[in-house]
Amino acid sequence: MKEDEFKIDIDQVLKNKLGAKSAFVPRFVAIWLKGIIHQDWMNVYLCGEGREKTGVEWIDKCLKYMKCKAVVQTNTNGVIQNGLDAIPSNEGGRYYTIVCNHPLGGLDGLTLGSIVCHKFDSQMVYLVNDLLMNLKGLAPLCVPINKTGRNGRDFPKMVEAAFQTQKNVVMFPAGLCSRKGEDGSIRDLEWKKTFITKSVQYQRDVIPVHFSGQNSDRFYNIARWCKRLHLKFNIAMLYLADEMYKNQGKTFTVTFGEPIPWETFDKSKTPQEWAQWVKEKVYQLHQE
């Protein structure tokens, strides 16, 4: 394959997303975007070690390139154990919905994907923003989600496609990465109910996961001002690649909870209320 098929090219991404309208994007904006996503830094990996890798091998090499590690543990009724021996396998054809808080917006997804793939022999699929399909090595593990634009009407079909697979589905139900509250705590926004309704429909038990970590104060300040100014475009999202760049060399703690039987999500609460209930379970997994 040609090298161009692997590299990130902001000019091409703009054309793919905006079509003919991309011609009206000022040149300085494209240059700024290339800098803020560290296009050259990303392409060193994408066109180097990552070029011939796909799936979990691609993720593992990427994490090694960024010198990131994870401490993996389970929390069973408040008892912490190293590793994932306490988490059941997919034997018997049972697959799980794996839901996690979203503190970083990039590295958390890659790290969790690596852990899940190794635990479940690569039987995993992400529900992700369709922009990530530009990462060719990651694409085989993804079902792309585009809630806006021309493909917005296909959102329900894309979700359905993920849950119909005989694979574990990894989701970040908040959709957006975590924000900093007035009290200084880093927490997700409200979780969407989709993982509840689909887990019940397809009789998938839900595995809650907590991921430690946070982005820079600059990121949270930008997100806060976007909210105050009622901006529709998520400007903070543009800085997620820069946050990934800054998080190089760090070690994260990833804590898995016991699977929650799908039968738990009965009529005593609405699907939206159950989603927030699981969210609170996730934050209870974390112990300082």
Solvent accessible surface area in square Angstrom, and as a share of the most:
residue,aa,sasa,rsa
1,M,171,0.76
2,K,152,0.65
3,E,82,0.37
4,D,104,0.54
5,E,78,0.35
6,F,25,0.10
7,K,69,0.29
8,I,12,0.06
9,D,56,0.29
10,I,15,0.08
11,D,44,0.23
12,Q,85,0.38
13,V,24,0.14
14,L,31,0.15
15,K,114,0.48
16,N,85,0.44
17,K,88,0.37
18,L,75,0.38
19,G,36,0.35
20,A,93,0.72
21,K,147,0.62
22,S,20,0.13
23,A,90,0.70
24,F,171,0.71
25,V,37,0.21
26,P,66,0.42
27,R,143,0.52
28,F,144,0.60
29,V,42,0.24
30,A,5,0.04
31,I,101,0.52
32,W,104,0.37
33,L,19,0.10
34,K,46,0.19
35,G,45,0.43
36,I,19,0.10
37,I,24,0.12
38,H,41,0.18
39,Q,26,0.11
40,D,114,0.59
41,W,46,0.16
42,M,35,0.16
43,N,19,0.10
44,V,98,0.56
45,Y,8,0.03
46,L,9,0.04
47,C,26,0.16
48,G,40,0.38
49,E,97,0.43
50,G,2,0.02
51,R,65,0.24
52,E,141,0.63
53,K,61,0.26
54,T,82,0.47
55,G,10,0.09
56,V,27,0.16
57,E,98,0.44
58,W,6,0.02
59,I,0,0.00
60,D,47,0.24
61,K,61,0.26
62,C,12,0.07
63,L,19,0.10
64,K,143,0.61
65,Y,55,0.21
66,M,2,0.01
67,K,150,0.63
68,C,12,0.07
69,K,147,0.62
70,A,38,0.29
71,V,69,0.40
72,V,35,0.20
73,Q,23,0.10
74,T,2,0.01
75,N,11,0.06
76,T,35,0.20
77,N,140,0.72
78,G,43,0.42
79,V,91,0.52
80,I,64,0.33
81,Q,93,0.41
82,N,128,0.65
83,G,28,0.27
84,L,21,0.10
85,D,143,0.74
86,A,49,0.38
87,I,5,0.03
88,P,62,0.39
89,S,50,0.32
90,N,24,0.13
91,E,150,0.67
92,G,88,0.84
93,G,53,0.50
94,R,112,0.41
95,Y,43,0.16
96,Y,7,0.03
97,T,0,0.00
98,I,0,0.00
99,V,0,0.00
100,C,0,0.00
101,N,4,0.02
102,H,24,0.11
103,P,3,0.02
104,L,4,0.02
105,G,20,0.19
106,G,18,0.17
107,L,2,0.01
108,D,0,0.00
109,G,11,0.11
110,L,14,0.07
111,T,5,0.03
112,L,0,0.00
113,G,0,0.00
114,S,11,0.07
115,I,19,0.10
116,V,1,0.00
117,C,2,0.01
118,H,122,0.54
119,K,56,0.24
120,F,9,0.04
121,D,116,0.60
122,S,43,0.28
123,Q,66,0.29
124,M,0,0.00
125,V,10,0.05
126,Y,7,0.03
127,L,23,0.11
128,V,18,0.11
129,N,69,0.35
130,D,31,0.16
131,L,63,0.31
132,L,69,0.34
133,M,60,0.27
134,N,42,0.21
135,L,18,0.09
136,K,104,0.44
137,G,5,0.05
138,L,6,0.03
139,A,21,0.16
140,P,82,0.51
141,L,14,0.07
142,C,13,0.08
143,V,22,0.12
144,P,39,0.25
145,I,18,0.09
146,N,18,0.09
147,K,111,0.47
148,T,101,0.59
149,G,69,0.66
150,R,185,0.68
151,N,64,0.33
152,G,18,0.18
153,R,191,0.70
154,D,46,0.24
155,F,52,0.22
156,P,86,0.54
157,K,147,0.62
158,M,38,0.17
159,V,4,0.03
160,E,41,0.18
161,A,47,0.37
162,A,0,0.00
163,F,3,0.01
164,Q,115,0.51
165,T,46,0.27
166,Q,140,0.62
167,K,71,0.30
168,N,0,0.00
169,V,0,0.00
170,V,1,0.00
171,M,19,0.08
172,F,32,0.13
173,P,6,0.04
174,A,2,0.02
175,G,47,0.45
176,L,73,0.36
177,C,7,0.04
178,S,1,0.01
179,R,43,0.16
180,K,56,0.24
181,G,32,0.31
182,E,160,0.72
183,D,122,0.63
184,G,41,0.40
185,S,45,0.29
186,I,36,0.18
187,R,83,0.30
188,D,8,0.04
189,L,76,0.38
190,E,102,0.46
191,W,0,0.00
192,K,96,0.41
193,K,99,0.42
194,T,32,0.19
195,F,1,0.00
196,I,3,0.01
197,T,49,0.28
198,K,35,0.15
199,S,0,0.00
200,V,51,0.30
201,Q,102,0.45
202,Y,63,0.24
203,Q,104,0.46
204,R,10,0.04
205,D,11,0.06
206,V,0,0.00
207,I,0,0.00
208,P,5,0.03
209,V,0,0.00
210,H,13,0.06
211,F,1,0.01
212,S,24,0.15
213,G,34,0.33
214,Q,93,0.41
215,N,6,0.03
216,S,33,0.21
217,D,86,0.44
218,R,96,0.35
219,F,1,0.00
220,Y,4,0.02
221,N,69,0.35
222,I,35,0.18
223,A,10,0.07
224,R,58,0.21
225,W,139,0.49
226,C,15,0.09
227,K,162,0.69
228,R,131,0.48
229,L,107,0.53
230,H,159,0.71
231,L,82,0.41
232,K,208,0.88
233,F,116,0.48
234,N,38,0.19
235,I,58,0.29
236,A,1,0.01
237,M,59,0.26
238,L,44,0.22
239,Y,29,0.11
240,L,33,0.16
241,A,20,0.15
242,D,10,0.05
243,E,2,0.01
244,M,34,0.15
245,Y,80,0.30
246,K,96,0.40
247,N,5,0.03
248,Q,63,0.28
249,G,47,0.45
250,K,95,0.40
251,T,82,0.48
252,F,8,0.03
253,T,39,0.22
254,V,0,0.00
255,T,0,0.00
256,F,2,0.01
257,G,2,0.02
258,E,83,0.37
259,P,31,0.20
260,I,18,0.09
261,P,69,0.43
262,W,51,0.18
263,E,103,0.46
264,T,41,0.24
265,F,16,0.06
266,D,77,0.40
267,K,200,0.85
268,S,86,0.56
269,K,73,0.31
270,T,72,0.42
271,P,55,0.35
272,Q,56,0.25
273,E,91,0.41
274,W,16,0.06
275,A,0,0.00
276,Q,45,0.20
277,W,76,0.27
278,V,0,0.00
279,K,19,0.08
280,E,74,0.33
281,K,74,0.31
282,V,0,0.00
283,Y,35,0.13
284,Q,121,0.54
285,L,18,0.09
286,H,61,0.27
287,Q,88,0.39
288,E,199,0.89
